[in-house]
Amino acid sequence: MLSLSIVDIKGFMAELLKGKSFDDFGLHSVLIHSIAIFEIHRVQNQAQAENEKELKWADIKPFAFEIVKSGTTPKLLKVVFMAAGEIIDLPEANLFLNINFEAGSGDAGGKAVITTGLAQKNFSADKAPNRRWDDYVLNFLSEKNISFIDELA
C-alpha cells in the first residue's frame, strides 16, 4: 500500500478536474463537501455488468468540476477509482486508487493524499500483486509529472 502526499496541490487538482490523466480509470465513488455534500456512487448489478459500459472518471468529471468551481474551495474531496486487474495482468484482483483532498484553514493550502489498495478475489498471502499495483501507480504518476512524497518510506 502506498500513501503519497501531493507536492503541487493546485496543479494536481487542476489535472484531476480538468486534465485527462485520470479519465480512463473506472469510478467507484466521489464525495465532495462544499456548500453541500455531494455523493456519487457507481451502481452495478449482475444484469448491468454484462450490458453496460464501465463508469469512467471522464463521465463524471464534468459534474465534479462544476460543483467544485461553483462554490468555495471544497472542505473535502474524495475520489475512489477502481480498475480491473487486467490493467497490469492481475485478473484476480480489484485495484483501488484513492484520492483525498482536505482544505486547509487560513493560509494553509490543504493536503492531497493518494493511497492504493488491492482486493484479491481469492485469499493469498502473496504480496507481489500489491507491489506490482504500487509500482504501476508510481510509474503512472511519474509519467504524468505528478510530484509526491511517499509518507510510508
N, C-alpha and C positions, 0 to 999 in steps of 0.2 A: 504494500500500500504506500502511496505517495501522499505527502501533504506539502504543497508548494505555494508559497506566498508570491503573489504577482508584484513585480517591481514597479512597472508603469501602469497604475490602475486606470487612469484616464484613457490611455491608448488601448489597453486591454478591453475595457468596457465598450469603446468605440468599435473595436474589431468584433466583439461578441454581438453587439446590437445592430451594427451597420455593415460590417465586413462579411466575407464569405467563408472564412476559415472553418467555422463550425457547422456550416449549412448541411453537410451530409450526415451528421450524427443523428441517430434516432432520438426522439424526445420522450422522456419518461414523465417529467413534471417540471413546472415552473411556479415559483411563488414570488410575488412582488408586493412588498409592503411599502406603499407610498401614501397617497391621500386616502386610499382604501386598501384592503387586502385583496389581491387578485391571485387566483389559483387556476392552473391549467394542468390537467392530468390526462395522460394517454389512456384511452379506454379501448379494450380489445377483448373480445370473447372468441371462442373457437371458430364460429362461423365467419367472423370478420377476419381472422388470421389468414384464411385461405383466399378471401375475395378482395380485401382492401390493401392498399399500399401502406407501408410503414409511415408513421407520422415523423416528419423530419423537422429539425430546428428551422430550416428555411421556410416551412409552412407557418410557423407560429411567430417567428422573429419579428415580422412587421407589427403584430399586435403588441408584443412586449415592448418594442421600441416606442410605439405611440403612447403606451401607458407611462413609460419612463420619462419621455420628453414632455408630456403634458402636465406633469406635476413638479413637485420639488424632487430633489435627489432622493431616490428610494432609501428608506432606512435599512431595507433588506432586499436582496435579490438572490434567489436560489434557483439554479438550473441543474437538473439531473439528466444527463444524456445516457442513453443505453445503446450499446452496439452488440450485434450478434457476434459470436466468436469467430465467424468466418473472416472478420476484418484482419485477423492475424493467425488464421488457421487454428482456432480453438473452438471448434463447433460444439463442444460440450460445456460451454460457459456463456454466461451473460456478463458483459463488460460495462462498467459504470464509470462515468466521468462527472464528478460533482463540482459545481462552481458556486461559491458562496461569497457574496459581496455584502459587507456591512458598512454603512456610512459612519464616518467619524463625527465627533462633536466639535464645535468651534472651528478652529483652523485645521484640525486633523482631517486628512483626506479619506479616511476609511481604510478598509482592508479587503482584499480579494484573495481567496484561497481556492486552489484546485486540489481535490483529492480523488484517488482512484479506488475502485473496488471491483471485485470479480466474484460471481456466484456460479460455482460449478454445479451442473445438473446432477452429477453423481459424486458422492463423497470421495475425496482423495486427500492424502496428507502431503502430496507433492506440491511444492511452492513454485515450481518452474513456470506454470501458466501465469501466476501473479507477476513474476519477474518479467515475463515476455510482454504482458499488458503494460506494466510500468515503463519498460524500455520503449515500447511503441509510443506512449504518451510523451515521454521525454523527447523523443525524436520529433514527434509531431509539433510540439511547442517550439523546439529549436528551429525547425524548418519554417515556422510562421513568425520567427523573430519575437517570440513572447518571452520576456525575461522573467526569471523566477528565482526564489531562494528555497532550497529544499529544507523544510522545517525539521525533518527527521534525520538529516545527515549529521 
